Amino acid sequence: MSAPSGSAAWSGQRGAVSRLLLLRHGQTPLSVEKRYSGLGDPALTDLGLAQADAAAERMAARGGIDAILCSPLLRARQTAEAVSKAIDVPVEVRAGLIETDFGSWEGLTFLEARERDPELFGRWLGSADVAPPGGESFETAGARVDAALTEIVAEFGGRTVLLVSHVTPIKLILQTALGVGESILYRLHLDLASLSVADFFADGNATVRLVNDTSHLGGPDSPRLR
């Protein structure tokens, strides 16, 4: 497979480019109720399965995907398997792409977590090095995701790879690609089954080409977005 076309050579990037297609999983029962979903392992809802199929249709129409890597959690694996079936590329699980561990906040809403641990919750919202009770800080998750990203870029230089993961790992990869601070974790919204795209170059540079695209799910009134 030839290297991805359209690299941002005008800004000085050199060497083989790894194009990473960053796909968030589809809807689960916890996402319906806007509850923290970290290492818990709910399956996709019927709508989530439909979102996965829509993403698979898009990937099939796009073509040129050399590998599919996904989080070990069921919601990501189900989404990845839908794409795998559509494009006949096997799924490989990568532990580093797993979601952040929200500890005792798992399954709680934003308001429930804030009411349970108001002081800690406030500090968590303001700093990536603060962890939920019994959970994982964004800083710790970032080190894990960065290690996985380094391995993927080294392994798939010059190729296009679909990564099926979760909100936090995708934000962390985009943070690395953009070279920005931790505020992106709190300010960037990623929809269910959304697609983002980033190119990583062998010289360490990167370019973000797309963020939170849901065009494959239809317009704003489409049931696939609900």
Secondary structure as GFF3:
##gff-version 3
##sequence-region A 1 226
A	DSSP	three_ten_helix	9	11	.	.	.	ID=ss1
A	DSSP	beta_strand	17	24	.	.	.	ID=ss2
A	DSSP	alpha_helix	29	32	.	.	.	ID=ss3
A	DSSP	alpha_helix	46	62	.	.	.	ID=ss4
A	DSSP	beta_strand	67	70	.	.	.	ID=ss5
A	DSSP	alpha_helix	74	87	.	.	.	ID=ss6
A	DSSP	beta_strand	91	93	.	.	.	ID=ss7
A	DSSP	three_ten_helix	95	97	.	.	.	ID=ss8
A	DSSP	three_ten_helix	103	105	.	.	.	ID=ss9
A	DSSP	alpha_helix	110	116	.	.	.	ID=ss10
A	DSSP	alpha_helix	118	126	.	.	.	ID=ss11
A	DSSP	alpha_helix	138	155	.	.	.	ID=ss12
A	DSSP	beta_strand	160	165	.	.	.	ID=ss13
A	DSSP	alpha_helix	167	178	.	.	.	ID=ss14
A	DSSP	alpha_helix	184	187	.	.	.	ID=ss15
A	DSSP	beta_strand	195	201	.	.	.	ID=ss16
A	DSSP	beta_strand	206	213	.	.	.	ID=ss17
A	DSSP	three_ten_helix	215	217	.	.	.	ID=ss18
A	DSSP	three_ten_helix	223	225	.	.	.	ID=ss19
###
